[in-house]
Amino acid sequence: MKPARKPLPNAWSFLGIAVLAAWFPICRPYLRVADDFHFADWLQSKGVPIYFHEDGVWRILGHELIHGAALAHPLLPGILALATHGIAATLLMLALRRMLSSESLALLLALIFAVYPWADEALMWASAYTYVLATTFFLAGLCLLLRVFPLKNAWAVPLCILCTVLSLLSHEALFFAQLVAGALPLVRERDAPLRERLTLAGAPVAGCGIWMILYRTFPGRMPAEHVVLNPRTILSGIFYQYTNLDIFEPWLRAGTRDLLFFAWSPWQFAAGALLITAVALYGRRALAGLRAETGREASAGNLMLGYLVALLLATVAIYAVGGGFSLDSRKKYAIIPVLLMGVGCGIERIAPKVRVKSWVILAVVLSGILTTWLQIALWRYEATRLDLLIGFLRTQRDPAAVRVVWDSRIQEAWPRSTRHWGMPVEKWVLANAIRLDARLLPPALPHPQAAAVRFDAARFTWVPME
């Protein structure tokens, strides 16, 4: 077994700067959307015990952490999401450096995950943060299985079990992937003693068993699950990854492209300019160091490629027993890292001595940063309008007697926004987004004496319709 290579300080610094540059715009006061109101109501009224009583241990770690942070301070959800995503990107880089011989290819793939908004909903929406946290713990466990850290089994096994349990307590999406991940030591460490490999391989399986016991012991008041088998989902969840290209469509229309710097303050412009400059200038130095790396022999054999295909199928297998896979971007957060691992090993299988030019990496990073800024701006635009609508309804004597006429500017300019975010934004209003009190009906429902209101884009406020 070969020891892990010494990390490259420049590469790690560049990765961190790139993540910060891409996602710093989410570090603004958080605006609640849809399910956020539901979980916030629980925590504000009765605290953590009400969640445990109602939902048991189902996603308890992810929801309690992010919604508790939102209640503590409105800036914390964005900061927490950015920090967790940075850790996930670092762990992916560690895993890729163990799998690939090319330092430049490993860094490029990690940056593609880190700076592009493939699963932006998972970072921008508090209720979807569970995917980010679950994937981060999954990648930590994968690094332990890859022997990234020089730990003996006495430490690696319990830590891997802990990562598995924490991942599933954050979100159950990677349950089957955890089971398949356990085979990694058997695939890679064929020169190690079989007993040692089997012990480590059993760690994720044991973690899944512990989570199942907790889930069944503390079910809360959730209705019994009805398993709906849909085997085609395993393939469709992978086939439909072409929908990742949806993130580039807003660049094609002025109606969305013009919102790139929506509601940016002077400090955000200053920070953005500083970070872009840092990426461009420091990137040249960091990437120059990669060209001197000789790497090591590629490990992307047929067995490893076959394993990664199985792991990729396992990342979407949960939806095969849950009725089907939808294309909401948040669900892609757990899939993209494994997909990139497979792409990297496939490239090295075809071209073992591949080296990515530094200008290509830099161009990819700068493109990703700007695309992420645009996606964050579009989400913020709609969340701000929804927040203003809630404020407007609070001023009404009878909020239930208000009929909202939603301005679908974003959807008209970016038709695939519905697919990317999972539902039309106006449905956020209907999907329990507004909870002023128990008597309030969703304002878009018919009402005998409903007064219509519309959004005035020029004044950026809601006004009665004449």
Kinemage of the C-alpha trace (Angstrom):
@kinemage 1
@onewidth
@group {chain A} dominant
@subgroup {mainchain}
@vectorlist {calphas} color= white
{ca met a 1} P 0.000 0.000 0.000
{ca lys a 2} L 1.459 3.317 -1.100
{ca pro a 3} L 1.364 6.254 1.323
{ca ala a 4} L -0.705 9.301 0.460
{ca arg a 5} L 1.168 11.956 -1.479
{ca lys a 6} L 2.148 15.125 0.287
{ca pro a 7} L -0.438 17.858 -0.407
{ca leu a 8} L 0.485 20.794 -2.605
{ca pro a 9} L 0.063 24.012 -0.583
{ca asn a 10} L -0.537 26.106 -3.691
{ca ala a 11} L -3.237 23.765 -4.978
{ca trp a 12} L -5.097 23.754 -1.670
{ca ser a 13} L -4.885 27.525 -1.318
{ca phe a 14} L -6.148 28.013 -4.863
{ca leu a 15} L -9.049 25.629 -4.254
{ca gly a 16} L -10.027 27.541 -1.109
{ca ile a 17} L -9.844 30.936 -2.800
{ca ala a 18} L -11.898 29.661 -5.738
{ca val a 19} L -14.645 28.266 -3.470
{ca leu a 20} L -14.800 31.532 -1.528
{ca ala a 21} L -14.881 33.597 -4.731
{ca ala a 22} L -17.710 31.550 -6.224
{ca trp a 23} L -19.998 31.297 -3.217
{ca phe a 24} L -19.356 34.358 -1.044
{ca pro a 25} L -22.573 36.058 -2.373
{ca ile a 26} L -24.672 33.608 -0.334
{ca cys a 27} L -23.254 35.135 2.861
{ca arg a 28} L -26.118 37.621 3.196
{ca pro a 29} L -29.097 37.713 5.564
{ca tyr a 30} L -31.036 34.554 4.822
{ca leu a 31} L -34.549 34.771 3.359
{ca arg a 32} L -36.809 31.820 4.113
{ca val a 33} L -38.419 29.835 1.330
{ca ala a 34} L -41.102 27.110 1.364
{ca asp a 35} L -40.232 24.382 3.920
{ca asp a 36} L -38.007 26.778 5.869
{ca phe a 37} L -41.103 28.274 7.505
{ca his a 38} L -42.228 24.844 8.633
{ca phe a 39} L -38.966 23.945 10.372
{ca ala a 40} L -38.462 27.439 11.773
{ca asp a 41} L -41.938 27.302 13.329
{ca trp a 42} L -41.041 24.057 15.063
{ca leu a 43} L -37.751 25.315 16.480
{ca gln a 44} L -39.170 28.664 17.568
{ca ser a 45} L -42.206 27.152 19.274
{ca lys a 46} L -40.853 24.083 21.050
{ca gly a 47} L -37.211 23.661 20.096
{ca val a 48} L -35.416 20.447 19.131
{ca pro a 49} L -37.729 18.055 21.042
{ca ile a 50} L -40.665 18.841 18.742
{ca tyr a 51} L -38.641 17.764 15.689
{ca phe a 52} L -37.606 14.536 17.394
{ca his a 53} L -41.211 13.939 18.439
{ca glu a 54} L -42.634 14.579 14.968
{ca asp a 55} L -39.958 13.233 12.593
{ca gly a 56} L -37.753 11.094 14.811
{ca val a 57} L -34.169 10.947 13.548
{ca trp a 58} L -35.155 11.550 9.902
{ca arg a 59} L -32.618 14.124 8.592
{ca ile a 60} L -32.433 15.493 12.115
{ca leu a 61} L -28.771 16.526 12.006
{ca gly a 62} L -29.000 18.503 8.764
{ca his a 63} L -32.273 20.277 9.511
{ca glu a 64} L -31.531 21.116 13.128
{ca leu a 65} L -28.055 22.440 12.337
{ca ile a 66} L -28.998 24.774 9.488
{ca his a 67} L -32.348 26.006 10.830
{ca gly a 68} L -30.887 26.489 14.280
{ca ala a 69} L -28.145 28.574 12.668
{ca ala a 70} L -30.755 30.637 10.801
{ca leu a 71} L -32.564 31.418 14.027
{ca ala a 72} L -29.308 32.301 15.793
{ca his a 73} L -28.246 34.818 13.125
{ca pro a 74} L -29.476 35.415 9.554
{ca leu a 75} L -25.909 35.375 8.178
{ca leu a 76} L -25.079 31.940 9.548
{ca pro a 77} L -26.903 29.735 6.975
{ca gly a 78} L -24.853 31.126 4.094
{ca ile a 79} L -21.583 30.965 6.036
{ca leu a 80} L -22.311 27.404 7.174
{ca ala a 81} L -23.224 26.256 3.658
{ca leu a 82} L -20.094 27.834 2.160
{ca ala a 83} L -17.810 26.329 4.821
{ca thr a 84} L -19.323 22.852 4.476
{ca his a 85} L -19.067 23.017 0.691
{ca gly a 86} L -15.424 24.028 0.986
{ca ile a 87} L -14.739 20.997 3.188
{ca ala a 88} L -16.561 18.740 0.707
{ca ala a 89} L -14.479 20.108 -2.181
{ca thr a 90} L -11.281 19.536 -0.186
{ca leu a 91} L -12.259 15.950 0.615
{ca leu a 92} L -13.080 15.322 -3.041
{ca met a 93} L -9.648 16.669 -4.004
{ca leu a 94} L -8.018 14.317 -1.495
{ca ala a 95} L -9.941 11.347 -2.910
{ca leu a 96} L -9.127 12.274 -6.514
{ca arg a 97} L -5.416 12.621 -5.734
{ca arg a 98} L -5.440 9.076 -4.410
{ca met a 99} L -7.227 7.758 -7.481
{ca leu a 100} L -5.435 9.669 -10.249
{ca ser a 101} L -1.818 10.122 -11.275
{ca ser a 102} L -2.348 13.615 -12.725
{ca glu a 103} L -2.322 16.406 -10.167
{ca ser a 104} L -3.738 18.842 -12.703
{ca leu a 105} L -6.655 16.570 -13.616
{ca ala a 106} L -7.486 15.951 -9.947
{ca leu a 107} L -7.474 19.687 -9.233
{ca leu a 108} L -9.567 20.478 -12.316
{ca leu a 109} L -12.262 17.952 -11.382
{ca ala a 110} L -12.357 19.174 -7.770
{ca leu a 111} L -12.717 22.754 -9.005
{ca ile a 112} L -15.519 21.796 -11.389
{ca phe a 113} L -17.430 20.489 -8.386
{ca ala a 114} L -16.428 23.405 -6.164
{ca val a 115} L -17.158 26.490 -8.266
{ca tyr a 116} L -20.030 25.528 -10.577
{ca pro a 117} L -23.673 25.751 -9.412
{ca trp a 118} L -24.663 22.233 -10.466
{ca ala a 119} L -26.526 21.791 -7.192
{ca asp a 120} L -26.855 25.430 -6.145
{ca glu a 121} L -30.225 24.844 -4.516
{ca ala a 122} L -28.510 22.697 -1.880
{ca leu a 123} L -26.367 25.647 -0.798
{ca met a 124} L -28.871 28.482 -1.205
{ca trp a 125} L -31.928 26.859 0.381
{ca ala a 126} L -31.614 26.008 4.068
{ca ser a 127} L -34.025 23.077 3.863
{ca ala a 128} L -31.827 21.471 1.170
{ca tyr a 129} L -28.570 21.862 3.140
{ca thr a 130} L -29.058 18.264 4.280
{ca tyr a 131} L -27.627 17.083 0.938
{ca val a 132} L -24.460 19.143 1.453
{ca leu a 133} L -23.841 17.823 4.950
{ca ala a 134} L -24.629 14.203 4.032
{ca thr a 135} L -22.283 14.314 1.031
{ca thr a 136} L -19.487 15.874 3.083
{ca phe a 137} L -19.599 13.062 5.642
{ca phe a 138} L -19.821 10.529 2.796
{ca leu a 139} L -16.667 11.935 1.181
{ca ala a 140} L -14.913 11.895 4.564
{ca gly a 141} L -15.729 8.209 4.894
{ca leu a 142} L -14.555 7.588 1.336
{ca cys a 143} L -11.218 9.216 2.156
{ca leu a 144} L -10.851 6.870 5.116
{ca leu a 145} L -11.562 3.896 2.858
{ca leu a 146} L -8.980 5.194 0.364
{ca arg a 147} L -6.386 5.428 3.154
{ca val a 148} L -5.886 9.141 2.491
{ca phe a 149} L -5.102 9.554 6.172
{ca pro a 150} L -2.325 7.366 7.658
{ca leu a 151} L -4.541 5.660 10.214
{ca lys a 152} L -4.588 2.081 11.390
{ca asn a 153} L -7.850 0.154 11.373
{ca ala a 154} L -8.254 0.727 15.106
{ca trp a 155} L -8.955 4.383 14.240
{ca ala a 156} L -10.095 4.194 10.628
{ca val a 157} L -12.945 1.731 11.237
{ca pro a 158} L -14.776 3.589 14.053
{ca leu a 159} L -14.265 6.925 12.267
{ca cys a 160} L -15.695 5.477 9.069
{ca ile a 161} L -18.696 4.114 10.977
{ca leu a 162} L -19.213 7.532 12.566
{ca cys a 163} L -19.048 9.312 9.182
{ca thr a 164} L -21.609 6.890 7.767
{ca val a 165} L -24.048 7.395 10.627
{ca leu a 166} L -23.674 11.185 10.553
{ca ser a 167} L -24.188 11.220 6.781
{ca leu a 168} L -27.427 9.253 7.054
{ca leu a 169} L -28.645 11.356 9.981
{ca ser a 170} L -28.177 14.350 7.693
{ca his a 171} L -29.944 12.782 4.710
{ca glu a 172} L -30.698 9.222 3.643
{ca ala a 173} L -29.940 9.839 -0.064
{ca leu a 174} L -26.574 8.018 0.058
{ca phe a 175} L -27.727 4.914 1.939
{ca phe a 176} L -27.031 2.475 -0.915
{ca ala a 177} L -23.884 4.357 -1.888
{ca gln a 178} L -22.552 3.806 1.642
{ca leu a 179} L -23.072 0.060 1.265
{ca val a 180} L -21.239 -0.034 -2.074
{ca ala a 181} L -18.480 2.263 -0.778
{ca gly a 182} L -17.445 -0.472 1.638
{ca ala a 183} L -16.082 -2.543 -1.252
{ca leu a 184} L -13.406 0.076 -2.001
{ca pro a 185} L -10.644 -1.496 0.153
{ca leu a 186} L -11.296 -4.836 -1.557
{ca val a 187} L -10.911 -3.236 -4.985
{ca arg a 188} L -7.833 -1.101 -4.318
{ca glu a 189} L -5.781 -2.772 -1.588
{ca arg a 190} L -5.348 -6.210 -3.096
{ca asp a 191} L -1.828 -6.481 -1.659
{ca ala a 192} L -3.029 -5.882 1.931
{ca pro a 193} L -4.076 -8.720 4.276
{ca leu a 194} L -7.610 -9.887 3.518
{ca arg a 195} L -8.713 -9.670 7.144
{ca glu a 196} L -7.618 -6.032 7.360
{ca arg a 197} L -9.453 -5.165 4.144
{ca leu a 198} L -12.639 -6.941 5.223
{ca thr a 199} L -12.630 -5.151 8.575
{ca leu a 200} L -12.443 -1.744 6.927
{ca ala a 201} L -14.950 -2.742 4.243
{ca gly a 202} L -17.479 -3.625 6.933
{ca ala a 203} L -17.380 -0.152 8.514
{ca pro a 204} L -19.908 1.556 6.183
{ca val a 205} L -22.175 -1.493 6.387
{ca ala a 206} L -22.081 -1.314 10.181
{ca gly a 207} L -22.845 2.409 10.023
{ca cys a 208} L -25.875 1.748 7.813
{ca gly a 209} L -27.056 -0.874 10.290
{ca ile a 210} L -26.743 1.543 13.223
{ca trp a 211} L -28.716 4.186 11.326
{ca met a 212} L -31.442 1.673 10.454
{ca ile a 213} L -31.785 0.744 14.124
{ca leu a 214} L -32.044 4.415 15.099
{ca tyr a 215} L -34.522 5.130 12.307
{ca arg a 216} L -36.776 2.242 13.294
{ca thr a 217} L -36.459 2.875 17.024
{ca phe a 218} L -37.247 6.594 16.798
{ca pro a 219} L -39.661 7.012 13.856
{ca gly a 220} L -41.513 9.979 15.335
{ca arg a 221} L -45.014 10.444 14.001
{ca met a 222} L -44.092 10.080 10.359
{ca pro a 223} L -46.476 7.871 8.338
{ca ala a 224} L -45.271 4.404 7.467
{ca glu a 225} L -43.160 4.277 4.331
{ca his a 226} L -44.615 2.805 1.188
{ca val a 227} L -41.837 1.416 -0.962
{ca val a 228} L -42.578 2.119 -4.617
{ca leu a 229} L -40.147 0.270 -6.844
{ca asn a 230} L -39.053 2.032 -10.015
{ca pro a 231} L -35.851 0.311 -11.237
{ca arg a 232} L -35.596 2.528 -14.337
{ca thr a 233} L -34.824 5.412 -11.996
{ca ile a 234} L -31.311 4.045 -11.443
{ca leu a 235} L -30.465 4.729 -15.066
{ca ser a 236} L -32.608 7.822 -15.532
{ca gly a 237} L -30.971 9.565 -12.584
{ca ile a 238} L -27.666 9.264 -14.430
{ca phe a 239} L -28.963 9.804 -17.963
{ca tyr a 240} L -30.680 13.043 -16.985
{ca gln a 241} L -27.434 14.554 -15.753
{ca tyr a 242} L -27.370 16.380 -19.080
{ca thr a 243} L -29.767 18.762 -17.325
{ca asn a 244} L -26.693 20.154 -15.550
{ca leu a 245} L -26.320 22.302 -18.659
{ca asp a 246} L -29.435 24.222 -17.548
{ca ile a 247} L -27.221 26.450 -15.408
{ca phe a 248} L -25.796 28.131 -18.520
{ca glu a 249} L -29.145 29.039 -20.080
{ca pro a 250} L -29.641 32.281 -18.060
{ca trp a 251} L -26.628 33.751 -19.876
{ca leu a 252} L -28.589 33.620 -23.136
{ca arg a 253} L -31.381 36.033 -22.128
{ca ala a 254} L -31.117 39.633 -21.006
{ca gly a 255} L -34.024 39.119 -18.588
{ca thr a 256} L -31.859 36.882 -16.435
{ca arg a 257} L -28.346 37.955 -17.444
{ca asp a 258} L -29.001 41.534 -16.311
{ca leu a 259} L -29.581 40.314 -12.734
{ca leu a 260} L -25.963 39.164 -12.288
{ca phe a 261} L -25.256 41.772 -9.589
{ca phe a 262} L -28.772 41.957 -8.176
{ca ala a 263} L -28.842 43.791 -4.823
{ca trp a 264} L -25.059 43.785 -4.465
{ca ser a 265} L -23.788 46.247 -1.899
{ca pro a 266} L -20.531 48.210 -2.275
{ca trp a 267} L -18.700 45.758 -0.014
{ca gln a 268} L -19.823 42.857 -2.221
{ca phe a 269} L -18.523 44.573 -5.343
{ca ala a 270} L -15.237 45.204 -3.556
{ca ala a 271} L -15.029 41.627 -2.289
{ca gly a 272} L -15.947 40.213 -5.690
{ca ala a 273} L -13.302 42.284 -7.477
{ca leu a 274} L -10.678 41.349 -4.880
{ca leu a 275} L -11.464 37.621 -5.062
{ca ile a 276} L -11.555 37.499 -8.860
{ca thr a 277} L -8.177 39.256 -8.933
{ca ala a 278} L -6.816 36.799 -6.374
{ca val a 279} L -8.042 33.835 -8.425
{ca ala a 280} L -6.472 35.196 -11.608
{ca leu a 281} L -3.115 36.221 -10.138
{ca tyr a 282} L -2.598 33.543 -7.504
{ca gly a 283} L -3.951 30.925 -9.899
{ca arg a 284} L -0.992 31.435 -12.239
{ca arg a 285} L 1.437 30.664 -9.423
{ca ala a 286} L -0.531 27.754 -8.007
{ca leu a 287} L -1.066 26.104 -11.380
{ca ala a 288} L 2.545 26.615 -12.407
{ca gly a 289} L 3.507 24.342 -9.508
{ca leu a 290} L 1.330 21.554 -10.892
{ca arg a 291} L 3.357 21.365 -14.092
{ca ala a 292} L 6.381 20.226 -12.097
{ca glu a 293} L 4.482 17.287 -10.584
{ca thr a 294} L 5.331 13.878 -12.013
{ca gly a 295} L 2.446 12.125 -10.255
{ca arg a 296} L 2.458 8.344 -9.904
{ca glu a 297} L 1.229 5.340 -11.826
{ca ala a 298} L -2.463 5.599 -12.734
{ca ser a 299} L -4.726 3.259 -10.775
{ca ala a 300} L -7.702 3.471 -13.137
{ca gly a 301} L -7.894 -0.196 -14.069
{ca asn a 302} L -10.983 -1.953 -15.369
{ca leu a 303} L -11.890 -3.163 -11.885
{ca met a 304} L -11.742 0.357 -10.453
{ca leu a 305} L -13.806 1.748 -13.311
{ca gly a 306} L -16.396 -0.961 -12.817
{ca tyr a 307} L -16.520 -0.178 -9.111
{ca leu a 308} L -17.092 3.539 -9.770
{ca val a 309} L -19.932 2.712 -12.172
{ca ala a 310} L -21.526 0.626 -9.421
{ca leu a 311} L -20.999 3.436 -6.905
{ca leu a 312} L -22.579 5.934 -9.301
{ca leu a 313} L -25.617 3.701 -9.749
{ca ala a 314} L -25.845 3.384 -5.964
{ca thr a 315} L -25.991 7.180 -5.510
{ca val a 316} L -29.380 7.228 -7.256
{ca ala a 317} L -30.613 3.825 -6.062
{ca ile a 318} L -32.506 5.404 -3.146
{ca tyr a 319} L -34.923 6.917 -5.664
{ca ala a 320} L -35.571 3.500 -7.223
{ca val a 321} L -37.332 2.479 -4.003
{ca gly a 322} L -38.875 5.906 -3.455
{ca gly a 323} L -40.966 6.208 -6.594
{ca gly a 324} L -38.641 8.024 -8.972
{ca phe a 325} L -35.932 10.626 -9.470
{ca ser a 326} L -36.822 14.286 -9.982
{ca leu a 327} L -34.431 16.783 -11.525
{ca asp a 328} L -34.227 19.276 -8.643
{ca ser a 329} L -30.657 20.551 -8.558
{ca arg a 330} L -30.283 19.884 -4.834
{ca lys a 331} L -30.384 16.118 -5.453
{ca lys a 332} L -27.400 16.346 -7.787
{ca tyr a 333} L -25.081 17.439 -4.991
{ca ala a 334} L -24.543 13.840 -3.893
{ca ile a 335} L -24.173 12.532 -7.452
{ca ile a 336} L -21.705 14.985 -9.017
{ca pro a 337} L -18.617 14.006 -6.917
{ca val a 338} L -18.928 10.316 -7.800
{ca leu a 339} L -19.614 11.208 -11.435
{ca leu a 340} L -16.404 13.274 -11.522
{ca met a 341} L -14.407 10.415 -9.990
{ca gly a 342} L -15.611 8.148 -12.778
{ca val a 343} L -14.806 10.757 -15.429
{ca gly a 344} L -11.293 11.210 -14.049
{ca cys a 345} L -10.524 7.495 -13.946
{ca gly a 346} L -11.995 7.077 -17.424
{ca ile a 347} L -9.774 9.840 -18.823
{ca glu a 348} L -6.648 8.333 -17.266
{ca arg a 349} L -7.621 4.914 -18.565
{ca ile a 350} L -7.629 6.343 -22.090
{ca ala a 351} L -4.713 8.783 -21.653
{ca pro a 352} L -2.568 7.761 -18.626
{ca lys a 353} L -0.176 10.707 -18.966
{ca val a 354} L -2.803 13.414 -19.344
{ca arg a 355} L -1.891 16.887 -18.112
{ca val a 356} L -4.314 19.802 -18.105
{ca lys a 357} L -2.865 23.160 -19.117
{ca ser a 358} L -3.004 25.865 -16.478
{ca trp a 359} L -4.862 28.330 -18.717
{ca val a 360} L -7.616 25.756 -19.241
{ca ile a 361} L -8.052 25.316 -15.466
{ca leu a 362} L -8.086 29.069 -14.913
{ca ala a 363} L -10.652 29.640 -17.680
{ca val a 364} L -12.895 26.899 -16.279
{ca val a 365} L -12.711 28.392 -12.781
{ca leu a 366} L -13.485 31.963 -13.842
{ca ser a 367} L -16.421 30.773 -15.952
{ca gly a 368} L -17.760 28.766 -13.021
{ca ile a 369} L -17.481 31.667 -10.594
{ca leu a 370} L -19.489 34.007 -12.816
{ca thr a 371} L -22.111 31.342 -13.521
{ca thr a 372} L -22.504 30.711 -9.804
{ca trp a 373} L -22.896 34.437 -9.141
{ca leu a 374} L -25.695 34.551 -11.712
{ca gln a 375} L -27.536 31.556 -10.239
{ca ile a 376} L -27.273 33.008 -6.729
{ca ala a 377} L -28.625 36.332 -8.016
{ca leu a 378} L -31.649 34.674 -9.664
{ca trp a 379} L -32.501 32.771 -6.483
{ca arg a 380} L -32.014 35.908 -4.394
{ca tyr a 381} L -34.255 37.905 -6.722
{ca glu a 382} L -37.143 35.490 -6.290
{ca ala a 383} L -36.569 35.004 -2.552
{ca thr a 384} L -36.520 38.789 -2.085
{ca arg a 385} L -39.816 39.192 -3.937
{ca leu a 386} L -41.332 36.471 -1.783
{ca asp a 387} L -40.038 38.156 1.373
{ca leu a 388} L -41.554 41.469 0.248
{ca leu a 389} L -44.849 39.701 -0.423
{ca ile a 390} L -44.899 38.321 3.105
{ca gly a 391} L -44.233 41.807 4.454
{ca phe a 392} L -47.055 43.204 2.313
{ca leu a 393} L -49.523 40.564 3.529
{ca arg a 394} L -48.681 41.306 7.133
{ca thr a 395} L -49.998 44.825 6.606
{ca gln a 396} L -53.383 43.583 5.376
{ca arg a 397} L -56.405 43.182 7.616
{ca asp a 398} L -57.377 39.961 5.908
{ca pro a 399} L -54.327 38.461 4.178
{ca ala a 400} L -56.387 35.491 3.029
{ca ala a 401} L -58.465 37.849 0.891
{ca val a 402} L -55.494 38.770 -1.264
{ca arg a 403} L -54.983 37.104 -4.665
{ca val a 404} L -51.372 37.210 -5.794
{ca val a 405} L -50.663 37.710 -9.480
{ca trp a 406} L -47.095 36.457 -9.791
{ca asp a 407} L -44.717 38.070 -12.239
{ca ser a 408} L -42.978 35.178 -14.012
{ca arg a 409} L -40.025 37.184 -15.341
{ca ile a 410} L -37.468 34.545 -14.416
{ca gln a 411} L -39.471 31.655 -15.803
{ca glu a 412} L -40.090 33.459 -19.101
{ca ala a 413} L -36.406 34.258 -19.570
{ca trp a 414} L -35.230 30.889 -18.214
{ca pro a 415} L -37.917 28.265 -18.985
{ca arg a 416} L -35.889 25.456 -17.418
{ca ser a 417} L -35.787 27.177 -14.038
{ca thr a 418} L -38.794 25.063 -13.068
{ca arg a 419} L -36.815 21.903 -13.751
{ca his a 420} L -33.699 23.205 -12.016
{ca trp a 421} L -35.443 24.375 -8.843
{ca gly a 422} L -38.046 21.620 -8.783
{ca met a 423} L -41.162 23.795 -9.081
{ca pro a 424} L -42.282 27.171 -10.407
{ca val a 425} L -41.342 29.886 -7.951
{ca glu a 426} L -44.953 30.959 -7.558
{ca lys a 427} L -45.658 27.508 -6.114
{ca trp a 428} L -43.464 28.458 -3.172
{ca val a 429} L -46.377 30.654 -2.106
{ca leu a 430} L -48.761 27.731 -2.295
{ca ala a 431} L -46.401 25.211 -0.711
{ca asn a 432} L -46.795 26.492 2.870
{ca ala a 433} L -44.352 29.335 2.202
{ca ile a 434} L -46.470 31.932 4.025
{ca arg a 435} L -47.405 31.134 7.611
{ca leu a 436} L -48.526 34.272 9.345
{ca asp a 437} L -50.938 32.408 11.569
{ca ala a 438} L -52.982 29.227 11.580
{ca arg a 439} L -55.989 30.924 9.971
{ca leu a 440} L -54.162 32.206 6.909
{ca leu a 441} L -55.046 30.525 3.638
{ca pro a 442} L -52.515 30.462 0.816
{ca pro a 443} L -53.118 33.856 -0.833
{ca ala a 444} L -53.179 32.462 -4.365
{ca leu a 445} L -56.306 30.409 -3.616
{ca pro a 446} L -59.698 31.730 -4.822
{ca his a 447} L -61.527 33.975 -2.389
{ca pro a 448} L -65.040 35.427 -2.732
{ca gln a 449} L -63.827 39.000 -2.352
{ca ala a 450} L -60.185 38.618 -3.312
{ca ala a 451} L -58.259 41.758 -4.163
{ca ala a 452} L -55.435 41.149 -6.623
{ca val a 453} L -51.896 42.412 -6.079
{ca arg a 454} L -49.012 42.413 -8.535
{ca phe a 455} L -45.309 43.047 -8.372
{ca asp a 456} L -44.150 46.439 -9.618
{ca ala a 457} L -40.633 45.757 -10.947
{ca ala a 458} L -39.868 49.452 -11.425
{ca arg a 459} L -40.465 50.235 -7.756
{ca phe a 460} L -39.584 46.682 -6.640
{ca thr a 461} L -42.632 46.335 -4.425
{ca trp a 462} L -46.078 44.744 -4.362
{ca val a 463} L -49.013 46.985 -5.265
{ca pro a 464} L -52.804 46.501 -5.671
{ca met a 465} L -53.970 45.936 -9.224
{ca glu a 466} L -56.276 48.574 -10.637
